[in-house]
Amino acid sequence: MNNLTLFLLSFLVGIMVVIQGGINARLGILLNNSLLATSTALTMGASLTLITVLITVRQFPSMHQVREIPLYMWVTGGVLSFFAVTLFYYIIPKTGISTAVTFGLAGQLIFAAIAGHFGWFNMPLEPITIKKIAGLLVMITGVILIKSQNELN
């Protein structure tokens, strides 16, 4: 897959995050409980993932491969997903979807720049450059402009 396709798919993922966040935050309001909305979303996601795995995976890892994976790798992603999704559904109705997504994106970009610079999570190194710092500063300025000073207080 070429980079343009990957970039467009990434852009589409961003759109989907906003849509699902809005719909599921509303579900939490209608259910009067953001945890119920989280459990619905994560159960549906896990179900679709399991079905897709059963249909598409031709060879599963051996027991030896499974035992070699550290315990934290089995647990951390799910725990972080739970907290991220639950907080998103809790925050959106209180701040609005634009605010929640704007600040969430700012956190993602800043942390991604740091993690990429150090190659955390065994990912390719992406050094922080002057251009990247300038881009982050422009992005942070954009967050401030999107949400006026009155809204930040």
N, C-alpha and C positions, 0 to 999 in steps of 0.2 A: 504494500500500500504506500503510495507516495505521500510526501509531507502535506501537500495541499489537502488531500483527503483526510489525513489525520487531524489537521487543524480544523477543518470543517466539522468533523465528528466531535472534536473537543468543544467547539462552539455550540453544537447541538446538545451536548451533555449539559452545558451551562443553562441552556433554555429549559431542558428537562428538570434540572434541579429546582429552578424557580417555579415551574408548573407543579411539580410534585410537592414542593414545600407549601405552596399556596393551598392546594387541594387538601393535603393532609393536615395542615394547620386548621383549616375550616372544619375538617372531620373532627379534630380534637375539640373545637368549640361546640359542634353539634352533639358530640358525645359527652361534653363537659369534663373531658379528661385527655390531656395530651398523651399520656401513657397508653391509653387505649388506641389512639391514632397511631402511635409508634408501633405498638404490637401488631396492628393490622398491616401497616406498611411493610414491616420487616418480615412478617409471616408470609405475605404475598410475595415479596422479593425472594425469600428463601425457597418457597414452593416453586416459583418459576425457575430459579437457579437449579434446583434439584432435578426438575423435569428436563431442562436443557442439558445438564450433565449426563443424565441417563440416556438421552437421545444422541449426544454428540461425542462423548468420551469413548474412545476405542480401547484404551489400555489404562488401567488405574495404577497408581504407584504401588510398589511392593511394600510389604510390611517393614522390611529393612529401611526403605526410603522414609516411610512414615515415622518410624522410631528415631531417625536421625534429625528430625525437625524439632527445634527447641519448643518447649511448652508455651513460652510467651508468644510465639508466632501463631499458635492455634487460638489463643485467647484475645490478644490485644486488638486485632482488627475488629472483631465483633463487639468488644467492649467500647472501643472508640466510635464505631458506627452507632451503637445504641445511644451513647451520650450526645453525639453530634445531631442525630435525627431527633431525639427527644427535645434537646435544647432548641433546635430550629423550630419545631412545632410549638414550643412554649413561647419563644421570643416573637415570632411573626405576628400573632394577633395583638401583641402589646406594643410593638414598634412599627409594624407595617412591613410588608414583604421587601420593599425597596431598601429600607434601612437595614434589615436583617441580612439581606443578600450583599449589600454594599460593604458592610463591615465584615461579613464572613469572607467575602472575596479579598478584602484588604489583608485579613489574617492569613488567608491561603497564600497570597502572592509573597508576602513578607517571609513567612515561614518556608515556603518553597525555595525562595532565593537563598536563604541560609542553609537549608538542607541540601540543595543542589551544590552550593559552594563547597561544602564539606563532604559531599558524596554519601550522606547518611542513607541508611536503608539499602546499602549496596547498589545505589543508582549511579549513573554516569556523572562525573564531575562537570559542573557548570559554574565556572568561577564567577564571582561577583565582579563586574566591571563598572567603570564610570558610567557607561550607557545604562546598565541595569540599575544602578543607584539613581540615576536621573529619572528613569522610568518609574521606579518605586516612589520617588518624591512627587512626580507628576500624578501618579495614581493616588497617593495619600492626599494631595491637594484636591484632586477630583472628589474624593470621599468627603472632604470638608466642604467643598462647593455644593455637592449634591445634597448634603444635609447641613442646613444653615447652622450657625453658631447657637441660635436659640434652641434648636432641636437637640443639640449635643449636651445641653445643660440639664 
